[in-house]
């Protein structure tokens, strides 16, 4: 790549970052939703519908049109339905608007991240703030809503156990969305969730109430010997790499497993179209949060399959293998 080409790449990255900032504004101010539900609208009509300042909205709408996010025609702005799905449909797998909020709020910890780079240590998850936490659950909701049922159905023994009233716990449950989906698909099962972040557990309990399911959530370390087993299914969905001591946690979870139970781990695929994204997120979020607790294995968000299998063997699991669950962004591991 020539110097000019690389400079062009950096300029393109800066432009994309600014575009994402305007997506954050459109999402948080309800501009996209107003266009989706009532468009086409003039800037004045859009400002009136959202309680915002007309001049700012006019500038925002012009920029959105230049970027091709909205369409402009004779002073009216329209959000195409195929774009609306990714910007306002919270149930769609294409809903990626929360990435803008995560990017904006994640920038707030950059000075702390600079300090971590210079002196070691990390940046605790709570330092990313409530808005980051909310955006993370909004981004995860379609993934779990459309995925959990199929993932467990691909494991017939686990499916049968939960259908018959077995016990399951999601470790590192965050906002509890995966546990809620487990309870929705398996109403006879006893489902729990555990996470160290108290604010996330508050969200999880609210999500369970909203879904009308009975899930018990705990603010608890996954390596706690009093976690409450035995469990027929223990899940760690996109959370193993966040653990400061993953080997210790897996050993503790093995002790909480029922006879013939399964620990099901999902980690991101750092390959194909997701390779750059996973590596970049690891730098600014995954590694710093894991290093906030010391001593730390400092895994980072890029976890090779052989690393997971080696951790499982060291933790004493007799069997560990890649699970027969197909997903473009996640790779699953079944530990027995």
Secondary structure, DSSP 8 states (H G I E B T S, - for coil): --HHHHHHHHHHHHHHHHHHHHHHHHHHTTHHHHHHHH-SB-HHHHHHHHT--HHHHHHHHHHHHHTTSSEEETTEEE--HHHHHHHH-TTSTT--THHHHHHHHHGGGHHHHHHHHHH-----GGGGHHHHHHHHHHHHHHHHHHHHHHHHHTSHHHHHHHHTT-EEEEET-TTSHHHHHHHHH-TTSEEEEEES-HHHHHHHHHHHHHHT--EEEEE--TT-TTS---EEEEEEES-GGG-TTHHHHHHHHHHTEEEEEEEEEEEE--SGGGHHHHHHHIIIIIHHHHHTSSS-----S---HHHHHHHHHHTT-S-EEE-S---SSEEEEEE-
